[in-house]
């Protein structure tokens, strides 16, 4: 009965202040095992000084960088229960400490391994850790341990180590850090760090497990303790008295922490998360699981809770993984006038902001907000013929509303009444009630210009006169009129579906024949804007941004961002600092100095969605910029951008992989040339909204854009030293660099040894050849001048089936060895086949006749066998004739005819245009080298010398 009454009271409290509790929106993202989490039970959460979030699961320690999860395992532990991480903390020297069911661990950052610390002293569960500078306080199942200056001191609240009061669940320091407060399973204890005095206090000793304090935190002189059965109790440190806090609907408190000033953060095992005001002792916010809320937390069974330094809420669940609220730095805001209006998730197509009066057009109707009077009114069907509002213009005290398919209506802000625009002719009534009105713009003469699906209208409200321009009665290009813009000279620029024209106020006519060649007048332009320096910007439906002077004497295409698709531009506006802001269908940019300075804005900056609507950009009188987005009307103070960007965390490399394996050095082997750089800026927003730019010096010439990822890979890198750079787009302060060297397969000293070895081999060969030549030249048998042995050796070569092209060169390079006596081999060769002298004479005559008549020598491939066949004799007989009868080799015989043929040709003026090489080939020589050798051997001079001797001039190559 008591519990029923308690829950009814709780429900009434939530109903009474429900609107207040839900004032600020939180969107949670869930991280589970498919995202890399090692387990679905998250028992501890800690954020270190660098920005990493450490998650203690049921069997592992995980590190989360906003996108990827990396595991650090407990090696040497078989029992899964003992692996459960209870607590994580970091000391001032950036050492990470972990307590689990078996003891104390420390992360070795060099090896990325968890190492067991003092297992001989702490071989039982470590429940909590608290760091104060380099001092570590350790709460265990068997008392308190203090790790200081490399020494470990044990403190027991009871001499009996196994006493329940020695089971310490949580620790905190008092204000002046002179005492520790210990939450145990048998009461609250204090330990003086000055004199070691221990005091204890107990809460309702007659209630079973009332003293089971599971966690505690402190704000000022008040301790908040989470219990297992009594909810949250607080302890007045001055009065030394316990009291209850407000009921949370669940008495099992799993975790508790605070901001140290005003708010206590409470996790329950059954009713979600609660924020408790220290001053008012009331719940100011709660998060609970609701099946209809896709952006809420995934479970009410919460085991761990952290609210970090940026206000991100981290929730660890039992069997539901991790939830965290997506971080946004608050640069951009989505317009709201609570509680009556919020533009979130409205697709804003047009709007006007006139101080505290705003008129907003969306895909879902029209909204009027007057913040001064508190008036909010919406207009939808059937009041509007069409809910799609394309354009809004304030003219002569009223708002003119252009719709798609619903004509144009006029809103009176005094009476908040709508009526159709009815100033057109009889034929225009249907247009202004059911047609498409794309743009409504005033000029400086008091006229209102209306771009429609049936031409252009000029309306004068004072005279109640309207003029209709069409392609039939003017130079207006055909099609829908999408844009009308009047520049600072009063000239009107009109853009239609098929081109552009200009309204000349002097002649009050439209002119389409005034554009220079190469201008944008033939394209489909959707938006025209003039900046403070009187430059015109044209946004086309397809194509890059086009800029021009007012006189069109200078114009060009301008690249907004190197990696931005040309057809993605939607809206443009200039701020008071000279930055040009460009809304796209995939993000928002600002540029200055022709794009030399730039910046990009994403979800992490408060931009709710990446898609901006066409032409919906505006600067108000205070310099605030407003943009229409598919997820709301957003605004930004440009003066805050540099301030927010200056607070951005520098990018940190989370891992570097070589061939898929992590490494920590800077030098790699030649075959470890597939590199992956992983990094993070600790945004903890939507991973799909991540935006970086990177460059690998030596490979990438320019910065490259990277979206929705936090790693870059390069494959097959050649040897060399590379510097990888990554940063937030245009933000030099966030840049991080990493230098890696890929060593060559053979190092420089290896090349030096190879060169020295080659030089040594060449020197040895040259020495060996020189020594052998000296020995041959010193032999007495080499002085005599008879050709018998050389002829015999050449005769043996002749027998091989080789061409004349190859043989002379080979034989010519061999040293001539002349002997006094006929070779024994030669005698043996012709012993069985000798010709008589008469036979030799007859065969010689036949040979000379055939050679001089048929000139077979001009064939460079002529073989002795071919010549013997032509003479109807054998190669053996022909060889005997040449070698024994004529004492001449086959090659010398043939080459003499070739040389003679060459002499005839050089004396003939018909061949004067040929080069020496060409003449040699015509004579039958297969190469220039063999020709020169044979010519000099036959004549004693070179071909050039011979030609000069007869008064000619040689033509070289």
SVG drawing of the C-alpha trace seen along z (x, -y; Angstrom):
<svg xmlns="http://www.w3.org/2000/svg" viewBox="-13 -56 123 96">
<polyline fill="none" stroke="black" stroke-width="0.4" points="0.0,0.0 2.8,-2.4 4.6,-1.6 1.3,-2.3 0.9,-5.7 4.5,-6.5 4.2,-5.7 1.0,-7.7 2.7,-10.7 5.6,-10.3 3.2,-10.2 1.5,-13.4 4.8,-15.1 5.8,-14.1 2.4,-15.2 2.8,-18.6 6.3,-19.4 6.4,-17.2 6.7,-20.1 9.6,-21.6 11.4,-18.3 11.4,-17.9 12.4,-21.4 15.7,-20.5 15.8,-17.8 18.3,-15.0 18.9,-12.5 20.6,-9.3 22.7,-6.9 23.0,-3.3 26.3,-1.4 26.0,2.4 28.2,5.4 27.6,4.9 29.2,1.5 32.3,3.2 31.3,3.3 32.8,6.3 29.6,7.0 26.1,5.7 26.6,5.1 28.3,1.8 29.3,1.6 31.6,-1.4 32.1,-4.6 35.1,-7.0 36.3,-9.8 40.0,-10.5 42.0,-13.7 42.6,-13.2 38.9,-12.7 38.5,-8.9 35.6,-7.2 36.5,-4.0 33.8,-1.4 34.0,1.5 32.0,4.4 31.4,7.9 34.6,9.3 36.8,6.5 37.9,2.9 36.7,1.0 37.9,-2.4 35.4,-4.4 36.4,-7.4 32.9,-8.3 33.0,-5.9 35.1,-2.9 35.5,-0.6 38.9,0.9 39.2,3.8 41.8,4.3 41.6,7.8 42.4,9.1 44.9,11.9 45.3,14.9 41.8,14.8 39.5,17.8 36.5,16.9 34.1,14.5 32.6,13.1 35.9,11.9 36.6,10.1 33.7,7.7 35.1,4.1 33.9,2.3 35.8,-1.0 38.2,-3.0 40.2,-6.2 43.2,-8.1 46.0,-9.7 47.7,-13.0 50.5,-11.3 48.0,-9.9 48.2,-6.4 44.9,-4.5 43.9,-2.3 41.2,0.4 39.6,2.5 37.8,5.7 36.7,8.9 40.2,10.2 42.3,7.1 44.0,3.9 45.3,3.3 47.1,0.6 47.3,-0.1 50.7,0.0 50.2,-2.5 53.4,-1.5 52.3,2.1 48.5,1.4 48.3,4.2 46.6,4.3 49.1,5.3 48.3,6.8 49.5,4.6 50.6,5.9 48.7,9.2 50.5,10.5 48.7,7.8 45.5,7.3 44.1,10.6 40.4,9.8 37.8,7.5 38.5,3.8 35.2,2.0 36.1,-1.7 39.1,-3.9 39.6,-7.6 42.6,-9.7 43.9,-12.9 46.9,-14.0 49.3,-11.1 47.7,-9.5 45.4,-6.6 42.8,-5.5 41.6,-1.9 38.4,-0.5 38.4,3.3 36.6,6.2 39.1,6.2 39.7,2.6 41.1,-0.6 44.5,-0.8 46.4,-4.0 49.0,-4.0 51.4,-7.0 55.0,-7.5 55.3,-3.8 54.2,-2.7 51.0,-0.8 49.3,-1.4 46.4,0.7 43.7,-0.7 41.0,1.4 37.8,0.1 37.8,3.2 40.7,5.4 38.8,8.4 39.7,8.2 36.6,10.3 34.2,7.9 31.4,6.4 32.5,2.9 35.8,3.6 33.9,4.1 34.3,0.6 31.9,-0.2 32.7,-3.9 35.0,-6.7 35.0,-10.5 37.2,-13.3 35.9,-16.1 36.2,-19.8 39.7,-20.4 40.9,-16.9 41.8,-16.1 39.5,-13.1 38.1,-10.2 34.4,-9.2 33.9,-5.5 30.6,-3.9 30.5,-0.3 28.0,2.5 27.7,1.8 27.6,-1.9 29.3,-5.2 32.9,-5.7 35.3,-8.6 39.1,-8.3 41.3,-11.2 44.3,-11.6 46.1,-13.5 46.0,-11.3 44.4,-8.1 41.3,-8.4 38.2,-6.4 34.6,-7.3 31.4,-5.5 27.6,-6.3 24.7,-4.0 21.3,-4.6 18.2,-2.9 20.0,0.1 16.7,1.9 16.0,2.1 17.6,5.0 20.3,3.9 19.6,0.3 23.3,-0.3 24.2,1.3 25.7,-1.8 26.5,-1.1 27.8,-4.5 28.2,-8.1 29.0,-11.6 29.4,-15.0 28.2,-18.6 29.5,-21.0 28.9,-19.6 26.3,-17.1 26.9,-13.5 24.5,-11.6 24.5,-7.9 22.9,-5.3 21.5,-2.3 20.2,1.1 16.8,0.8 16.3,-2.7 16.8,-4.9 19.0,-7.9 19.8,-9.3 21.8,-12.3 24.2,-12.9 24.8,-16.3 28.5,-16.4 28.1,-19.1 25.1,-17.7 26.3,-14.1 22.7,-13.2 21.0,-11.1 17.7,-12.0 15.7,-10.8 15.6,-12.5 12.7,-12.6 11.5,-9.2 12.6,-8.2 10.2,-5.4 13.0,-2.8 15.0,-2.2 17.8,-0.3 20.5,-2.9 23.2,-1.6 25.4,-4.7 25.5,-8.3 27.7,-11.3 27.4,-15.1 28.7,-18.3 30.0,-19.3 27.8,-22.4 24.1,-22.0 23.0,-18.7 23.2,-15.1 23.1,-12.4 21.4,-9.2 21.1,-5.9 18.5,-3.3 18.2,0.4 14.7,0.3 13.5,-3.3 16.2,-5.0 18.2,-8.1 17.3,-11.1 18.8,-14.6 18.3,-15.9 18.6,-19.6 20.7,-20.0 19.1,-23.3 15.5,-22.4 15.7,-18.7 13.5,-18.1 14.0,-16.0 14.7,-18.4 15.1,-15.9 14.7,-12.2 15.5,-9.7 13.5,-6.5 12.9,-3.9 9.8,-4.5 9.1,-2.2 7.5,-5.1 10.6,-7.2 13.2,-6.2 15.7,-8.8 15.5,-7.9 17.5,-5.4 17.1,-1.7 16.5,-0.3 15.5,-1.4 18.0,1.1 21.0,-1.3 24.2,0.0 26.5,-3.0 26.1,-6.7 28.4,-9.6 27.7,-13.2 30.9,-14.5 32.5,-18.0 30.5,-18.9 27.2,-17.8 27.0,-14.5 25.0,-11.9 26.5,-8.4 24.3,-5.5 25.5,-2.0 22.8,0.7 22.4,4.3 22.2,6.3 21.4,3.2 24.9,1.8 25.7,-1.9 23.6,-5.0 25.0,-8.5 23.4,-11.8 24.7,-13.3 26.8,-16.3 26.2,-19.6 28.3,-22.7 25.3,-25.1 26.7,-27.3 23.4,-26.9 20.0,-27.0 16.7,-25.7 14.1,-28.4 11.3,-27.8 8.9,-29.9 7.9,-27.6 5.6,-26.1 3.5,-27.0 5.9,-26.6 9.0,-24.7 10.3,-24.5 12.2,-21.3 11.5,-18.7 9.6,-21.2 10.9,-21.6 11.3,-25.4 10.9,-26.7 10.6,-30.5 10.5,-32.9 10.6,-36.5 12.0,-37.7 11.0,-41.2 12.3,-41.6 9.8,-39.8 7.4,-39.1 8.1,-36.1 6.3,-34.4 7.5,-31.0 6.5,-28.9 7.0,-25.2 5.9,-22.1 3.3,-21.7 1.7,-25.2 2.2,-28.7 3.1,-29.9 2.8,-33.4 4.6,-34.2 4.6,-37.5 6.9,-37.2 5.9,-40.7 2.2,-39.8 2.7,-36.0 0.6,-35.3 1.1,-32.1 -1.1,-30.9 -0.8,-28.3 -2.5,-28.1 -3.1,-24.8 -5.6,-23.3 -8.5,-24.1 -7.6,-27.7 -4.7,-27.4 -5.3,-25.9 -1.8,-24.5 0.4,-23.7 3.6,-24.1 4.8,-27.7 7.4,-28.8 7.9,-32.5 6.9,-35.2 7.2,-39.0 6.2,-41.9 4.7,-44.7 2.7,-47.7 2.0,-46.3 0.9,-42.9 2.5,-39.5 2.2,-38.2 2.3,-34.4 3.2,-32.4 2.3,-28.7 2.8,-25.8 -0.5,-25.0 -2.5,-27.3 -1.9,-30.7 -1.0,-33.8 -2.6,-34.9 -2.3,-38.0 -1.9,-37.8 -3.0,-40.8 -0.8,-40.7 -3.4,-42.8 -6.4,-40.6 -4.5,-37.4 -6.8,-36.9 -5.9,-35.4 -7.4,-36.4 -6.6,-35.7 -4.7,-38.3 -7.3,-39.6 -5.7,-42.4 -5.1,-40.6 -7.2,-40.7 -10.1,-38.3 -7.8,-35.8 -5.4,-35.8 -7.9,-34.9 -7.3,-31.2 -3.5,-31.7 -3.6,-33.6 -6.0,-31.0 -4.6,-27.7 -1.3,-28.5 2.3,-28.3 3.8,-31.5 7.6,-31.0 8.9,-34.4 7.5,-37.8 10.0,-40.7 9.5,-44.5 11.6,-47.1 12.7,-50.6 9.8,-52.2 7.1,-50.7 6.2,-47.9 5.7,-44.3 7.1,-41.8 5.6,-38.3 7.2,-35.4 4.6,-32.7 4.1,-29.7 2.4,-32.0 4.9,-34.8 5.9,-37.9 3.6,-40.4 4.4,-44.0 1.9,-45.2 1.6,-48.8 -0.3,-48.7 -0.8,-52.5 -2.3,-52.8 -3.9,-49.3 -2.4,-48.6 -0.9,-45.4 1.2,-44.7 1.7,-41.2 4.9,-40.3 5.0,-37.1 7.3,-35.7 4.6,-36.8 4.5,-40.5 8.1,-41.0 11.6,-39.5 10.8,-37.3 12.2,-33.8 9.6,-31.1 8.8,-28.9 8.3,-29.4 9.7,-32.6 11.8,-31.3 13.7,-34.5 13.4,-38.2 16.1,-40.3 16.8,-44.0 20.4,-45.2 21.7,-48.3 21.3,-50.3 17.6,-49.5 18.0,-47.1 15.9,-43.9 17.3,-40.4 14.7,-37.9 15.4,-34.2 13.1,-31.7 13.1,-28.1 14.8,-28.7 17.0,-31.7 17.4,-35.2 16.4,-38.8 16.9,-42.2 14.3,-44.8 15.4,-48.3 13.7,-50.8 14.5,-53.6 12.5,-52.1 10.3,-50.0 11.0,-47.0 12.5,-43.5 15.6,-42.9 17.2,-39.5 19.7,-40.7 22.0,-42.6 24.1,-39.7 27.7,-39.2 28.9,-35.9 29.6,-33.3 27.3,-34.7 24.9,-32.6 21.8,-34.0 20.9,-30.7 21.0,-28.5 18.3,-27.7 19.1,-30.1 17.3,-29.7 18.8,-32.3 20.5,-35.7 22.3,-37.6 24.3,-40.9 27.0,-41.2 28.4,-44.3 31.0,-44.9 28.3,-44.8 29.2,-41.5 26.4,-39.3 26.1,-35.6 24.0,-33.3 23.1,-29.8 22.1,-27.5 20.1,-24.3 23.1,-22.6 26.6,-24.0 29.0,-25.9 28.5,-29.3 28.6,-32.1 29.8,-35.6 29.6,-38.9 29.9,-42.6 26.8,-44.8 27.9,-45.9 28.8,-42.3 32.2,-43.5 33.8,-40.8 32.2,-37.4 33.3,-33.8 32.5,-30.5 33.7,-30.3 34.4,-27.1 33.0,-27.2 34.7,-24.1 37.0,-21.8 35.1,-18.6 31.6,-20.1 29.4,-18.8 28.4,-21.6 24.7,-21.0 24.4,-21.1 24.2,-24.9 20.9,-26.1 21.1,-29.4 23.7,-32.2 24.0,-35.1 26.9,-37.4 27.5,-38.2 28.9,-41.4 32.4,-40.0 32.7,-39.5 32.1,-35.8 29.9,-34.3 27.7,-31.5 26.5,-28.9 23.7,-26.4 23.9,-23.2 21.9,-20.0 24.6,-18.3 25.8,-20.9 26.6,-24.5 29.9,-26.3 31.3,-29.8 34.1,-31.1 36.2,-34.2 39.0,-35.5 38.0,-33.4 37.9,-30.3 41.3,-30.6 39.6,-30.7 36.7,-28.3 34.7,-26.4 32.1,-23.7 29.2,-23.2 27.6,-19.9 25.3,-18.3 27.9,-18.7 27.6,-22.5 23.8,-22.3 22.8,-22.0 19.8,-19.5 20.0,-18.2 22.4,-18.4 19.9,-19.7 19.1,-23.4 16.2,-24.7 16.4,-26.8 16.9,-30.5 16.1,-30.4 18.9,-32.5 18.5,-35.8 20.5,-38.3 18.5,-40.3 19.1,-43.8 21.3,-42.4 23.6,-40.5 22.1,-37.1 21.9,-34.7 18.8,-32.6 18.6,-29.5 15.7,-27.3 16.6,-23.6 14.6,-20.5 14.6,-19.9 13.8,-23.4 14.5,-27.1 18.0,-27.6 20.0,-30.7 23.6,-31.5 25.5,-34.5 28.5,-34.7 30.6,-36.5 30.6,-33.3 32.1,-31.0 35.7,-31.8 35.1,-31.5 33.5,-28.0 36.1,-26.9 38.9,-27.9 37.5,-25.5 37.6,-22.5 39.7,-19.6 42.8,-18.9 42.5,-15.7 44.2,-12.6 45.4,-9.5 43.7,-6.5 45.6,-3.9 47.9,-3.4 47.8,-0.1 50.4,1.3 49.0,4.2 46.1,4.2 48.2,4.6 48.7,1.9 52.1,0.4 53.5,-2.3 56.9,-3.1 57.6,-5.4 59.7,-3.1 58.3,-0.3 59.7,2.5 59.5,2.1 56.6,4.6 54.6,2.9 53.4,0.3 49.6,0.5 48.8,-2.1 45.6,-3.1 45.5,-6.2 42.7,-6.2 41.8,-9.5 39.1,-11.3 38.2,-14.8 36.1,-13.4 32.9,-15.0 30.7,-12.3 27.9,-13.4 26.5,-11.6 29.1,-9.5 27.4,-10.3 28.1,-14.1 31.9,-13.6 33.8,-15.9 37.6,-16.1 40.1,-17.0 43.4,-15.2 46.6,-15.1 49.5,-12.7 52.5,-14.8 54.2,-13.3 51.0,-11.6 48.2,-14.1 48.7,-17.4 45.7,-19.1 43.6,-18.6 40.9,-15.9 37.5,-15.9 36.5,-12.9 32.8,-12.6 31.2,-10.1 34.5,-8.3 37.5,-8.6 40.1,-6.6 42.1,-6.9 44.0,-4.1 46.8,-4.1 48.0,-1.1 51.3,-0.1 53.3,-3.1 56.8,-3.3 59.7,-3.7 60.1,-7.1 59.1,-9.4 55.5,-10.5 53.7,-13.1 50.0,-12.5 48.0,-15.6 44.3,-15.8 42.1,-18.6 38.6,-19.9 37.9,-21.7 39.6,-25.0 40.5,-24.8 44.3,-24.9 44.2,-24.7 42.7,-21.2 45.4,-19.8 47.3,-16.7 50.3,-15.2 52.0,-11.8 55.2,-11.0 55.9,-7.5 58.9,-6.1 58.7,-3.1 62.2,-1.7 63.5,-0.5 63.9,3.2 67.6,2.6 69.0,-0.1 71.6,-2.6 74.4,-0.6 73.2,2.4 73.3,0.5 76.8,-0.7 78.0,2.9 76.4,4.0 78.1,1.3 81.5,2.1 80.9,5.8 80.2,5.1 83.3,2.8 85.4,5.6 84.1,8.2 84.7,5.9 88.2,5.2 88.9,8.8 87.7,9.7 89.8,6.9 92.8,8.0 92.3,11.7 91.9,10.7 94.9,8.4 97.1,11.1 96.0,13.7 96.7,11.4 100.2,10.7 100.8,14.4 99.6,15.0 101.6,12.2 104.7,13.4 104.4,16.9 107.1,17.5 104.6,19.4 102.6,16.2 105.3,14.3 105.2,16.3 103.0,15.0 101.3,18.0 97.6,18.2 97.2,22.0 95.9,22.5 93.6,19.4 92.2,20.7 91.6,24.1 89.7,22.6 87.6,20.4 86.9,23.4 85.4,25.3 83.2,22.3 82.0,22.2 80.6,25.7 78.0,24.3 74.6,23.3 75.1,19.6 74.8,16.5 77.5,14.2 75.9,11.5 77.0,13.1 80.2,14.9 82.6,12.1 82.0,10.2 82.6,13.3 85.8,14.3 87.1,10.8 87.2,10.4 89.3,13.6 93.1,13.1 94.9,14.2 97.2,17.1 99.7,17.8 101.7,21.0 104.8,22.1 103.4,25.6 100.1,26.6 97.6,27.5 97.2,31.2 93.4,30.7 93.4,29.2 95.3,32.1 92.9,34.5 90.0,32.6 91.0,32.7 92.7,36.1 89.8,38.0 88.6,35.2 91.3,33.6 91.0,31.8 93.5,31.9 95.0,28.7 93.0,29.0 89.8,29.4 90.7,26.4 91.3,24.2 88.1,25.3 86.0,24.7 87.8,21.4 86.9,20.1 83.3,21.2 83.2,19.5 84.5,16.2 82.2,16.2 79.1,16.8 80.0,14.3 80.8,11.5 77.7,12.1 75.1,13.0 76.5,10.9 75.2,13.2 77.4,11.3 74.8,8.5 72.7,11.0 73.8,10.5 72.4,14.0 74.5,15.8 76.0,19.1 78.7,21.3 76.2,24.0 74.0,21.7 77.1,20.8 78.1,24.5 74.6,25.4 74.7,22.7 78.0,24.0 76.7,27.6 79.5,28.7 79.8,29.7 80.5,27.3 83.5,29.4 85.0,29.0 84.3,25.2 85.9,25.0 89.0,26.9 89.3,24.5 89.2,21.4 91.4,22.5 93.9,24.8 94.1,23.5 93.4,19.8 94.7,19.6 91.7,17.4 88.7,17.8 85.2,17.9 84.4,14.6 87.4,12.8 86.6,13.9 83.0,12.7 83.8,9.5 86.4,8.5 83.6,8.4 81.5,6.4 84.3,3.9 84.8,3.7 81.1,3.1 81.2,0.3 84.1,-1.4 82.0,-1.5 79.0,-2.9 80.9,-5.8 82.2,-6.9 78.7,-6.9 76.9,-10.2 73.6,-8.3 74.5,-7.0 75.8,-10.2 72.6,-10.7 73.1,-7.5 74.8,-7.2 77.8,-4.9 75.5,-2.4 73.0,-2.3 75.7,-1.7 77.2,1.0 73.8,2.7 73.4,2.4 76.7,4.2 75.7,7.1 77.2,6.2 75.0,7.0 76.4,4.4 78.3,1.2 81.0,2.7 81.7,5.7 81.8,3.4 84.4,1.1 86.5,4.1 86.4,5.8 87.1,2.5 90.1,1.6 91.4,5.2 91.1,5.1 92.3,1.6 94.3,0.6 92.2,-2.6 88.8,-3.4 85.8,-4.0 85.9,-7.7 89.5,-8.0 89.0,-6.3 86.2,-8.5 88.2,-11.6 91.1,-10.2 89.0,-10.2 87.7,-13.7 84.3,-12.8 82.5,-13.5 81.0,-10.8 77.4,-11.2 77.1,-10.1 74.0,-9.1"/>
</svg>
